[in-house]
Amino acid sequence: AVEIIQTTAAELLADLQVTLLQAIAFLSRLTWLNWPDEPEWTVDRLQVGLIADLRRPNAKLFIAQTAHGTLIGFIMAYEIFRSSTTGQMTLKGLCGLDVLHPHVRGGGKIVYIDSLGVAPDYRRRGHGEALLEKCLEAYEGEGVSLFLLRTRMDEEREPARRLFTKKGFEPLGVRGDADHCPEREFFLRVVD
């Protein structure tokens, strides 16, 4: 049996959870198998980034683990803003261009699903779908009008793209600029 639980930055920084933080960072790096081997993306750097992202407004992290406590997957999301003078993550900061603004109309909050990863031995068993559903459900009733995510356009990510489409996300045909992940495409889900 697999259990999905929500955790916070404070819980991950507690003495007993440091190994969980390391495991999430390691799994995060493992899910990027086809990224260029960039030495700056170490597990230590990913841990720092994970904690920083969990401190963003309305951040949520869910982990999937076996009955024995083995981490098998995670999903993290947080609110982003249309514009900001306070240094918060914005649409422009996310992709380097204002290319998303035509797709993001109206009011309501925007939630960016930053990461979704499942360990290779546990893929194609519904764990990614369960994590995504849990994340979407967690934001119900919070005034969210849009969910946004992006994924690589390689063959390995085809199952993820099918999952996103199944869950109501639409590919936008929009990618980041040359400095902001041009090999990734954005997907958008409008909340009715």
C-alpha positions in Angstrom: 0.0 0.0 0.0 1.1 3.5 -0.8 0.3 6.5 1.5 0.3 10.1 0.3 1.0 12.7 3.0 1.5 16.5 3.0 4.6 17.9 4.6 6.1 21.4 5.1 9.4 23.1 5.1 9.5 23.2 8.9 8.8 19.4 9.1 11.5 18.7 6.5 14.0 20.8 8.5 13.2 18.9 11.8 16.1 16.7 12.8 14.2 13.4 12.0 13.2 14.5 8.5 16.6 15.6 7.1 16.9 12.2 5.5 13.5 12.7 3.9 14.6 16.1 2.5 17.7 14.4 1.1 15.6 11.6 -0.4 13.2 14.1 -2.1 16.2 16.0 -3.6 17.8 12.7 -4.8 14.5 11.6 -6.4 14.2 15.0 -8.0 17.6 14.7 -9.5 16.8 11.1 -10.6 13.7 12.2 -12.5 15.9 14.6 -14.5 17.9 11.7 -16.0 18.2 13.3 -19.4 19.2 16.7 -18.3 22.7 17.7 -19.2 25.1 16.6 -16.5 25.4 20.0 -14.9 27.6 19.8 -11.8 25.8 22.7 -10.1 22.6 20.7 -9.8 23.8 18.7 -6.8 21.5 17.0 -4.3 22.7 19.7 -1.8 21.6 22.5 -4.1 18.3 20.8 -4.8 17.7 20.5 -1.1 18.2 24.3 -0.7 15.9 25.0 -3.6 13.3 22.7 -2.3 13.2 24.5 1.1 13.2 27.9 -0.7 10.2 26.8 -2.9 8.3 25.5 0.2 8.6 28.9 1.7 6.8 30.5 -1.3 3.2 31.6 -0.8 0.7 28.8 -0.5 3.3 26.1 -1.1 2.3 22.5 -0.8 4.4 19.3 -0.9 3.0 15.8 -0.9 5.1 12.7 -0.8 4.1 9.1 -1.6 5.7 6.4 0.4 5.3 2.7 0.9 4.1 1.2 4.2 7.7 0.8 5.1 8.4 4.5 4.7 10.2 4.3 1.3 9.8 7.5 -0.7 8.4 6.6 -4.1 7.2 10.0 -5.4 6.5 13.7 -4.6 4.7 16.7 -6.0 5.2 20.3 -5.1 3.2 23.4 -6.1 3.0 27.0 -5.0 1.2 30.2 -5.9 2.7 32.6 -8.6 1.6 36.1 -9.4 0.7 38.0 -12.5 3.1 40.8 -11.5 5.0 41.7 -8.4 7.0 44.4 -6.8 7.8 42.3 -3.8 10.1 39.8 -5.4 7.6 37.0 -5.6 7.6 34.5 -8.5 5.7 35.9 -11.5 4.6 34.6 -14.8 7.4 36.5 -16.5 10.0 35.1 -14.0 8.8 31.6 -14.7 9.5 31.5 -18.4 11.6 34.6 -19.1 9.0 36.1 -21.3 5.5 37.5 -21.1 4.3 34.7 -23.4 1.9 33.3 -20.9 -0.1 36.5 -20.2 -2.4 36.0 -23.2 -3.4 32.6 -21.8 -3.9 33.9 -18.2 -7.0 36.1 -18.1 -9.3 37.1 -15.3 -8.8 37.0 -11.6 -8.1 34.3 -9.2 -4.9 32.7 -8.0 -2.4 30.9 -10.2 -0.8 27.8 -8.9 2.4 26.5 -10.5 3.1 22.8 -10.2 6.8 22.9 -9.9 7.8 19.3 -9.6 6.2 15.9 -9.9 8.5 12.8 -9.7 8.0 9.1 -9.3 10.9 6.7 -8.7 11.5 4.6 -11.9 10.6 1.3 -10.2 7.2 2.7 -9.3 6.2 4.4 -12.5 3.2 3.4 -14.6 1.3 2.3 -11.5 -0.9 5.3 -10.9 1.2 7.0 -8.3 1.9 10.1 -10.4 -1.8 10.4 -11.0 -2.7 10.0 -7.3 -0.1 12.7 -6.4 -1.5 15.1 -9.0 -5.1 14.5 -7.8 -4.1 15.1 -4.2 -2.3 18.3 -5.1 -5.3 19.6 -7.2 -7.7 18.7 -4.4 -5.6 20.5 -1.8 -6.1 23.8 -3.6 -9.9 23.4 -3.9 -11.8 26.3 -2.3 -8.7 28.6 -2.2 -9.7 30.8 -5.1 -7.4 29.2 -7.6 -8.5 29.9 -11.2 -5.5 28.4 -13.1 -3.0 25.6 -12.6 0.1 25.8 -14.7 3.0 23.3 -15.2 5.7 22.6 -17.7 7.4 19.5 -18.9 10.1 18.4 -21.2 9.1 17.6 -24.7 11.2 14.4 -25.0 9.9 10.9 -25.6 10.5 9.9 -22.0 7.9 12.4 -20.8 5.1 11.3 -23.1 3.3 9.3 -20.3 3.4 12.5 -18.1 1.9 14.6 -20.9 -0.9 12.1 -21.4 -1.6 12.2 -17.7 -1.7 16.0 -17.7 -4.1 16.0 -20.6 -6.3 13.3 -18.9 -6.5 15.6 -15.8 -7.7 18.6 -17.8 -4.4 20.3 -18.6 -4.1 21.7 -22.2 -0.8 22.2 -23.9 -0.3 25.8 -24.7 2.3 25.4 -27.5 4.4 27.9 -25.5 7.9 27.4 -24.4 10.3 29.4 -22.3 12.9 31.6 -23.9 16.5 30.5 -24.6 17.5 31.2 -21.0 14.5 29.6 -19.3 14.1 26.0 -20.4 13.2 26.3 -24.1 12.9 22.5 -24.3 9.8 22.5 -22.0 6.2 23.2 -23.0 3.6 24.8 -20.7 0.3 23.1 -19.8 -2.6 25.0 -18.4 -5.7 23.9 -16.5 -8.6 26.3 -16.0 -10.6 25.8 -12.8 -14.4 26.1 -13.5 
